């Protein structure tokens, strides 16, 4: 029997996502090269220490602007709801007994995905705000040294939180079979949608049925 696939992301949404991934990787590794002497060897991949110092802030701004587009498109879908609190309470069962866990039905995103979204958002805001304070070429000259030092610590902490969140996000995408297809081909199987996001699946099926009943002249 042929599988039915449901559109989850458009081409533009997937392109935006992968551009965020690439720019985040460039910003992350160039930042690590400047963070600790043991990682200084990474500067060779960015044209040397001077170029690494120059391009790192621009990679960071690129991540922020690209994620801003993602935020505009998805923030409404990530608003916290009552079922999300219930999902969090049931999450330990999902980790310990994934085949037996009785998770509450969710819409397009579950509570874990929403937490990733908002942690990424807050981390990027902190990274941008603190990074501007010690950006040597533009703003650092007018910012007191003690403020720059605090900003540097907060910048590093936000980068750590965002990196850890990204690792969890990637692991979850690999762990839940069929999820990666959403960001590589833009679709998921109807079985995946019905099992993991039943309320979203019902909405999509209802929309498809309405279009079918309306006839080709209304599509």
ZAKE-424311 format. One record per residue (C-alpha): x, y, z. Coordinates in Angstrom, 3 decimals. Example, Ala and Ser with C-alpha at 12.3 -4.5 7.8 and 13.67 -1.06 7.14 Angstrom:
2
<rec><px>12.300</px><py>-4.500</py><pz>7.800</pz></rec>
<rec><px>13.670</px><py>-1.060</py><pz>7.140</pz></rec>
END
This chain:
219
<rec><px>0.000</px><py>0.000</py><pz>0.000</pz></rec>
<rec><px>1.377</px><py>3.388</py><pz>-1.028</pz></rec>
<rec><px>2.254</px><py>5.737</py><pz>1.808</pz></rec>
<rec><px>0.460</px><py>9.054</py><pz>2.103</pz></rec>
<rec><px>2.717</px><py>12.041</py><pz>2.729</pz></rec>
<rec><px>1.692</px><py>15.370</py><pz>4.221</pz></rec>
<rec><px>3.342</px><py>18.722</py><pz>3.563</pz></rec>
<rec><px>4.984</px><py>20.021</py><pz>6.751</pz></rec>
<rec><px>7.372</px><py>22.691</py><pz>5.466</pz></rec>
<rec><px>7.555</px><py>24.724</py><pz>2.281</pz></rec>
<rec><px>10.728</px><py>25.030</py><pz>0.185</pz></rec>
<rec><px>11.360</px><py>28.548</py><pz>1.496</pz></rec>
<rec><px>10.996</px><py>27.412</py><pz>5.101</pz></rec>
<rec><px>13.462</px><py>24.584</py><pz>4.600</pz></rec>
<rec><px>15.972</px><py>26.822</py><pz>2.821</pz></rec>
<rec><px>15.702</px><py>29.321</py><pz>5.679</pz></rec>
<rec><px>16.252</px><py>26.530</py><pz>8.226</pz></rec>
<rec><px>19.376</px><py>25.204</py><pz>6.518</pz></rec>
<rec><px>20.816</px><py>28.696</py><pz>6.086</pz></rec>
<rec><px>20.390</px><py>29.162</py><pz>9.846</pz></rec>
<rec><px>22.185</px><py>25.844</py><pz>10.404</pz></rec>
<rec><px>25.120</px><py>26.805</py><pz>8.159</pz></rec>
<rec><px>25.525</px><py>30.314</py><pz>9.585</pz></rec>
<rec><px>25.139</px><py>29.026</py><pz>13.147</pz></rec>
<rec><px>27.902</px><py>26.505</py><pz>12.496</pz></rec>
<rec><px>30.196</px><py>29.197</py><pz>11.089</pz></rec>
<rec><px>29.439</px><py>31.554</py><pz>13.970</pz></rec>
<rec><px>29.901</px><py>28.773</py><pz>16.512</pz></rec>
<rec><px>33.242</px><py>27.475</py><pz>15.275</pz></rec>
<rec><px>34.684</px><py>30.936</py><pz>14.674</pz></rec>
<rec><px>33.566</px><py>31.870</py><pz>18.190</pz></rec>
<rec><px>35.198</px><py>28.774</py><pz>19.668</pz></rec>
<rec><px>38.426</px><py>29.702</py><pz>17.872</pz></rec>
<rec><px>38.457</px><py>32.998</py><pz>19.776</pz></rec>
<rec><px>37.186</px><py>31.555</py><pz>23.054</pz></rec>
<rec><px>40.102</px><py>29.382</py><pz>24.191</pz></rec>
<rec><px>43.784</px><py>29.000</py><pz>23.160</pz></rec>
<rec><px>43.359</px><py>25.238</py><pz>22.699</pz></rec>
<rec><px>40.796</px><py>25.937</py><pz>19.967</pz></rec>
<rec><px>42.840</px><py>28.638</py><pz>18.261</pz></rec>
<rec><px>43.721</px><py>26.223</py><pz>15.443</pz></rec>
<rec><px>40.170</px><py>26.697</py><pz>14.142</pz></rec>
<rec><px>41.128</px><py>30.170</py><pz>12.945</pz></rec>
<rec><px>42.905</px><py>28.592</py><pz>9.980</pz></rec>
<rec><px>39.515</px><py>27.674</py><pz>8.529</pz></rec>
<rec><px>38.472</px><py>31.339</py><pz>8.504</pz></rec>
<rec><px>41.606</px><py>32.868</py><pz>6.971</pz></rec>
<rec><px>43.631</px><py>33.342</py><pz>10.152</pz></rec>
<rec><px>43.081</px><py>35.034</py><pz>13.520</pz></rec>
<rec><px>42.415</px><py>38.534</py><pz>12.172</pz></rec>
<rec><px>39.842</px><py>37.382</py><pz>9.657</pz></rec>
<rec><px>38.209</px><py>35.159</py><pz>12.275</pz></rec>
<rec><px>37.797</px><py>38.156</py><pz>14.565</pz></rec>
<rec><px>36.348</px><py>40.189</py><pz>11.692</pz></rec>
<rec><px>33.882</px><py>37.643</py><pz>10.262</pz></rec>
<rec><px>32.569</px><py>36.145</py><pz>13.514</pz></rec>
<rec><px>30.192</px><py>39.039</py><pz>14.345</pz></rec>
<rec><px>28.815</px><py>39.050</py><pz>10.810</pz></rec>
<rec><px>28.097</px><py>35.318</py><pz>10.989</pz></rec>
<rec><px>26.251</px><py>36.017</py><pz>14.241</pz></rec>
<rec><px>24.166</px><py>38.797</py><pz>12.694</pz></rec>
<rec><px>23.342</px><py>36.521</py><pz>9.754</pz></rec>
<rec><px>22.075</px><py>33.850</py><pz>12.179</pz></rec>
<rec><px>19.951</px><py>36.427</py><pz>14.005</pz></rec>
<rec><px>18.367</px><py>37.852</py><pz>10.850</pz></rec>
<rec><px>17.675</px><py>34.444</py><pz>9.321</pz></rec>
<rec><px>16.197</px><py>33.159</py><pz>12.570</pz></rec>
<rec><px>14.094</px><py>36.323</py><pz>12.752</pz></rec>
<rec><px>12.409</px><py>35.239</py><pz>9.514</pz></rec>
<rec><px>11.784</px><py>31.844</py><pz>11.082</pz></rec>
<rec><px>10.438</px><py>33.481</py><pz>14.234</pz></rec>
<rec><px>7.965</px><py>35.597</py><pz>12.275</pz></rec>
<rec><px>6.653</px><py>32.510</py><pz>10.521</pz></rec>
<rec><px>6.408</px><py>30.182</py><pz>13.512</pz></rec>
<rec><px>5.961</px><py>32.087</py><pz>16.778</pz></rec>
<rec><px>2.179</px><py>31.663</py><pz>16.829</pz></rec>
<rec><px>2.541</px><py>27.909</py><pz>16.473</pz></rec>
<rec><px>4.887</px><py>27.874</py><pz>19.469</pz></rec>
<rec><px>2.623</px><py>29.625</py><pz>21.963</pz></rec>
<rec><px>2.421</px><py>27.564</py><pz>25.160</pz></rec>
<rec><px>-0.900</px><py>25.771</py><pz>25.714</pz></rec>
<rec><px>-2.454</px><py>23.652</py><pz>28.451</pz></rec>
<rec><px>-1.659</px><py>20.418</py><pz>26.631</pz></rec>
<rec><px>2.022</px><py>21.412</py><pz>26.562</pz></rec>
<rec><px>2.189</px><py>21.363</py><pz>30.360</pz></rec>
<rec><px>0.593</px><py>17.925</py><pz>30.306</pz></rec>
<rec><px>3.127</px><py>16.817</py><pz>27.684</pz></rec>
<rec><px>6.035</px><py>17.930</py><pz>29.887</pz></rec>
<rec><px>4.638</px><py>15.960</py><pz>32.827</pz></rec>
<rec><px>4.460</px><py>12.838</py><pz>30.655</pz></rec>
<rec><px>7.881</px><py>13.406</py><pz>29.029</pz></rec>
<rec><px>9.858</px><py>11.120</py><pz>31.417</pz></rec>
<rec><px>7.732</px><py>8.176</py><pz>30.249</pz></rec>
<rec><px>8.500</px><py>9.094</py><pz>26.643</pz></rec>
<rec><px>12.237</px><py>8.907</py><pz>27.359</pz></rec>
<rec><px>12.185</px><py>5.775</py><pz>29.540</pz></rec>
<rec><px>9.413</px><py>3.828</py><pz>27.780</pz></rec>
<rec><px>8.914</px><py>5.362</py><pz>24.312</pz></rec>
<rec><px>6.752</px><py>2.466</py><pz>23.078</pz></rec>
<rec><px>4.397</px><py>2.552</py><pz>26.067</pz></rec>
<rec><px>4.205</px><py>6.268</py><pz>26.851</pz></rec>
<rec><px>0.721</px><py>7.752</py><pz>26.629</pz></rec>
<rec><px>1.422</px><py>11.288</py><pz>25.475</pz></rec>
<rec><px>-1.333</px><py>13.913</py><pz>25.277</pz></rec>
<rec><px>-2.282</px><py>14.853</py><pz>21.690</pz></rec>
<rec><px>-0.436</px><py>17.884</py><pz>20.339</pz></rec>
<rec><px>-0.654</px><py>20.214</py><pz>17.376</pz></rec>
<rec><px>2.163</px><py>20.970</py><pz>14.938</pz></rec>
<rec><px>4.739</px><py>21.275</py><pz>17.721</pz></rec>
<rec><px>5.003</px><py>19.503</py><pz>21.056</pz></rec>
<rec><px>6.252</px><py>21.115</py><pz>24.269</pz></rec>
<rec><px>9.820</px><py>19.951</py><pz>23.698</pz></rec>
<rec><px>9.940</px><py>21.583</py><pz>20.282</pz></rec>
<rec><px>8.431</px><py>24.763</py><pz>21.702</pz></rec>
<rec><px>11.064</px><py>24.887</py><pz>24.435</pz></rec>
<rec><px>13.771</px><py>24.557</py><pz>21.781</pz></rec>
<rec><px>12.188</px><py>27.408</py><pz>19.797</pz></rec>
<rec><px>12.018</px><py>29.800</py><pz>22.747</pz></rec>
<rec><px>15.447</px><py>28.888</py><pz>24.120</pz></rec>
<rec><px>16.910</px><py>29.579</py><pz>20.682</pz></rec>
<rec><px>15.048</px><py>32.880</py><pz>20.513</pz></rec>
<rec><px>16.162</px><py>34.085</py><pz>23.942</pz></rec>
<rec><px>19.740</px><py>32.908</py><pz>23.392</pz></rec>
<rec><px>19.995</px><py>34.808</py><pz>20.115</pz></rec>
<rec><px>18.654</px><py>37.995</py><pz>21.696</pz></rec>
<rec><px>21.280</px><py>37.758</py><pz>24.457</pz></rec>
<rec><px>24.017</px><py>36.931</py><pz>21.940</pz></rec>
<rec><px>23.166</px><py>39.922</py><pz>19.773</pz></rec>
<rec><px>22.808</px><py>42.379</py><pz>22.664</pz></rec>
<rec><px>26.012</px><py>41.303</py><pz>24.411</pz></rec>
<rec><px>28.002</px><py>40.882</py><pz>21.214</pz></rec>
<rec><px>27.355</px><py>44.469</py><pz>20.197</pz></rec>
<rec><px>28.761</px><py>45.698</py><pz>23.506</pz></rec>
<rec><px>32.254</px><py>44.325</py><pz>22.831</pz></rec>
<rec><px>32.322</px><py>44.523</py><pz>19.029</pz></rec>
<rec><px>35.684</px><py>46.238</py><pz>18.714</pz></rec>
<rec><px>35.224</px><py>47.726</py><pz>15.262</pz></rec>
<rec><px>31.979</px><py>49.526</py><pz>16.056</pz></rec>
<rec><px>30.783</px><py>49.864</py><pz>19.639</pz></rec>
<rec><px>33.390</px><py>48.710</py><pz>22.167</pz></rec>
<rec><px>35.165</px><py>52.061</py><pz>22.335</pz></rec>
<rec><px>32.122</px><py>53.674</py><pz>23.950</pz></rec>
<rec><px>31.381</px><py>50.792</py><pz>26.377</pz></rec>
<rec><px>33.143</px><py>50.616</py><pz>29.795</pz></rec>
<rec><px>35.536</px><py>47.689</py><pz>30.201</pz></rec>
<rec><px>33.640</px><py>46.171</py><pz>33.202</pz></rec>
<rec><px>30.440</px><py>46.157</py><pz>31.135</pz></rec>
<rec><px>32.281</px><py>44.469</py><pz>28.266</pz></rec>
<rec><px>33.574</px><py>41.764</py><pz>30.607</pz></rec>
<rec><px>30.089</px><py>41.017</py><pz>31.933</pz></rec>
<rec><px>28.776</px><py>41.014</py><pz>28.370</pz></rec>
<rec><px>31.493</px><py>38.557</py><pz>27.346</pz></rec>
<rec><px>30.525</px><py>36.123</py><pz>30.100</pz></rec>
<rec><px>26.812</px><py>36.371</py><pz>29.250</pz></rec>
<rec><px>27.677</px><py>35.946</py><pz>25.566</pz></rec>
<rec><px>29.559</px><py>32.736</py><pz>26.290</pz></rec>
<rec><px>26.748</px><py>31.399</py><pz>28.499</pz></rec>
<rec><px>24.114</px><py>32.155</py><pz>25.857</pz></rec>
<rec><px>26.274</px><py>30.484</py><pz>23.198</pz></rec>
<rec><px>26.587</px><py>27.402</py><pz>25.440</pz></rec>
<rec><px>22.818</px><py>27.237</py><pz>26.041</pz></rec>
<rec><px>22.092</px><py>27.640</py><pz>22.335</pz></rec>
<rec><px>24.654</px><py>25.007</py><pz>21.351</pz></rec>
<rec><px>23.302</px><py>22.531</py><pz>23.916</pz></rec>
<rec><px>19.765</px><py>23.217</py><pz>22.704</pz></rec>
<rec><px>20.869</px><py>22.601</py><pz>19.121</pz></rec>
<rec><px>22.429</px><py>19.257</py><pz>20.123</pz></rec>
<rec><px>19.174</px><py>18.174</py><pz>21.807</pz></rec>
<rec><px>17.221</px><py>19.330</py><pz>18.753</pz></rec>
<rec><px>19.425</px><py>17.318</py><pz>16.381</pz></rec>
<rec><px>19.358</px><py>14.235</py><pz>18.607</pz></rec>
<rec><px>15.567</px><py>14.332</py><pz>18.851</pz></rec>
<rec><px>15.243</px><py>14.702</py><pz>15.073</pz></rec>
<rec><px>17.398</px><py>11.600</py><pz>14.567</pz></rec>
<rec><px>15.846</px><py>9.651</py><pz>17.450</pz></rec>
<rec><px>12.261</px><py>10.044</py><pz>16.197</pz></rec>
<rec><px>12.236</px><py>8.053</py><pz>12.980</pz></rec>
<rec><px>10.783</px><py>9.919</py><pz>10.018</pz></rec>
<rec><px>11.399</px><py>13.404</py><pz>11.414</pz></rec>
<rec><px>14.436</px><py>14.301</py><pz>9.285</pz></rec>
<rec><px>12.355</px><py>13.889</py><pz>6.138</pz></rec>
<rec><px>10.425</px><py>17.031</py><pz>7.111</pz></rec>
<rec><px>13.532</px><py>19.190</py><pz>6.684</pz></rec>
<rec><px>15.056</px><py>17.317</py><pz>3.745</pz></rec>
<rec><px>11.969</px><py>16.756</py><pz>1.589</pz></rec>
<rec><px>9.362</px><py>18.921</py><pz>3.299</pz></rec>
<rec><px>6.895</px><py>16.091</py><pz>3.934</pz></rec>
<rec><px>6.139</px><py>13.497</py><pz>6.600</pz></rec>
<rec><px>4.177</px><py>10.280</py><pz>6.379</pz></rec>
<rec><px>0.565</px><py>10.337</py><pz>7.488</pz></rec>
<rec><px>1.421</px><py>7.630</py><pz>10.033</pz></rec>
<rec><px>4.164</px><py>9.807</py><pz>11.536</pz></rec>
<rec><px>1.829</px><py>12.810</py><pz>11.719</pz></rec>
<rec><px>-1.034</px><py>10.810</py><pz>13.234</pz></rec>
<rec><px>1.231</px><py>9.246</py><pz>15.872</pz></rec>
<rec><px>3.323</px><py>12.253</py><pz>16.908</pz></rec>
<rec><px>1.065</px><py>15.235</py><pz>16.155</pz></rec>
<rec><px>-2.522</px><py>13.935</py><pz>16.013</pz></rec>
<rec><px>-4.254</px><py>17.319</py><pz>16.347</pz></rec>
<rec><px>-2.170</px><py>18.750</py><pz>13.504</pz></rec>
<rec><px>-2.892</px><py>15.611</py><pz>11.472</pz></rec>
<rec><px>-6.627</px><py>16.091</py><pz>11.994</pz></rec>
<rec><px>-6.369</px><py>19.708</py><pz>10.862</pz></rec>
<rec><px>-4.473</px><py>18.733</py><pz>7.703</pz></rec>
<rec><px>-6.914</px><py>15.949</py><pz>6.880</pz></rec>
<rec><px>-9.838</px><py>18.311</py><pz>7.456</pz></rec>
<rec><px>-8.315</px><py>20.873</py><pz>5.114</pz></rec>
<rec><px>-7.706</px><py>18.228</py><pz>2.449</pz></rec>
<rec><px>-11.291</px><py>16.992</py><pz>2.739</pz></rec>
<rec><px>-12.657</px><py>20.534</py><pz>2.456</pz></rec>
<rec><px>-10.623</px><py>21.137</py><pz>-0.716</pz></rec>
<rec><px>-11.821</px><py>17.846</py><pz>-2.193</pz></rec>
<rec><px>-15.454</px><py>18.694</py><pz>-1.464</pz></rec>
<rec><px>-15.045</px><py>22.202</py><pz>-2.903</pz></rec>
<rec><px>-13.995</px><py>20.746</py><pz>-6.235</pz></rec>
<rec><px>-11.156</px><py>21.703</py><pz>-8.606</pz></rec>
<rec><px>-12.642</px><py>25.108</py><pz>-9.412</pz></rec>
<rec><px>-12.105</px><py>26.193</py><pz>-5.786</pz></rec>
<rec><px>-8.526</px><py>24.869</py><pz>-5.369</pz></rec>
END
